[in-house]
Amino acid sequence: MWQKLMWLALTGAAGTLCRYGLSGWANRLAARFGNEGVFPWGTLAVNSLGCLLFGLVWGFVESRLHMHEWRVIILAGFLGAFTTFSTFAFESGQLVEDGQWRMLLINLAAQNIMGIALAIL
């Protein structure tokens, strides 16, 4: 049990650091193209990649019966810390407060449609 908890903690820390890095990179890239602060690009990038990785890991682990323990460690540990629903919800709320209704609808559609599509892919 302790070994599993250690792996969850380590993969969770790695997921957090990867989320921070990718989100920052995506936001810097958006700023380079003049889209800074207009749309939550970092969260969209993180959650989209997280959904794709979730689907890939799930499919890979399902095809290998001896790897089910790793599914929990990778999906709950790394990807649980990597993806972020709370940030998505907060940024969507900020778009409401700012009256950015078009950006809100784009964000809601992109996060949900892309997330589901990439997880299925």
N, C-alpha and C positions, 0 to 999 in steps of 0.2 A: 504494500500500500504506500509506504513512504517513497519508494522509487517512482511510482506513478505520480505522486504529488510533486516530486522534484522535477520530473519531466514536464508536467503541466506548468509549473512555475517558470522553468527555463524557456519553454516554447512560448509562453505568454509574454515574457519579457522580450523575446525576439520579435514577436508579432507587434508589440507596442512600438519598438524601435523602428521596425519596417514601416509601420503606419505613419509615424512621425516623419520619416525620411521621404516616403513617396508623396504624402500630402504636401509637404513643403516644396518638393520638386515640381509637382503639378501646379501649385499656386504660383511659383516663380515662372514657370512656363506660360501660364495664363497672363501674368503681368507683362511678360515680354511681348505678348500679342495685344496688349491694351485691355485685357479683361480682368484686371485686378479688382477684387471686391465686388464684382458684378454677379458672380455665380460661384457656388461652392465647388470648384473644380477638384480640389484635393480630396474631399470626401467622396465625390463621385468616382474618382480614379481608384481610391482605396476600396470602396464597397464593390465596385464592378470587378476589380481583380480578385477580391476576396470571394465573390460569388463564383467566378470561373474556377478558382483554385478549390473551392469547396466541392463543386461538381466533379472536378478531376480527381481529387483525393478520395471522395466517396466511391466513385467508379473503380478506381485502382484498388482500394482496400476491399471492396466487395468481391473482386475477382480473386482475391488471395485470402483464403479462410484463416490463415495463421496470423493475420495482421489486424484483427479487430481491436485490440488494445491500443494500437497506434492511431486508429481512427479517432478515438476520444482525445488522445494527446494532441494530435495535429488539428482536429476540427475545433475542439473546445479551447485548447491551449493557444496555439499560434493564431488560427483564424478568428477565434473568439476575441482575442486582443487586437488583432489586425483590423477587423471591420468595426464599424461604429454606428449603431442605430441612434444612440443618444445625440451624437454630433449632427447627424442627418436631421433629426427632429428639431434640435436647437437652431440650426441654420435655416430650416424651413420656417420656423417661428420668426426669425430675424427678417426673412423676406416678407412675411405678413406685416410685421411692424413697420417695415420700410415702404410698404405699399407696392412692392415688386411682384404683382400678381402673375405677370407673364413668366418671370423667372421662377416663381414658386411652382407653377404648373409644369414647367419644363423640368425642374428638379424632381418633383414627385413622379412624373412619368418616366424620366430617365433612370432614376434610382430603382424603381419597381420593375419596369419593363426590361431594362438591361440586366438587372440583377437576376430576374427569373430566367431570361433567355441564356445568360452566361452560365448559370448553374445547370441548366438542362444540357447545354452544349457539352 
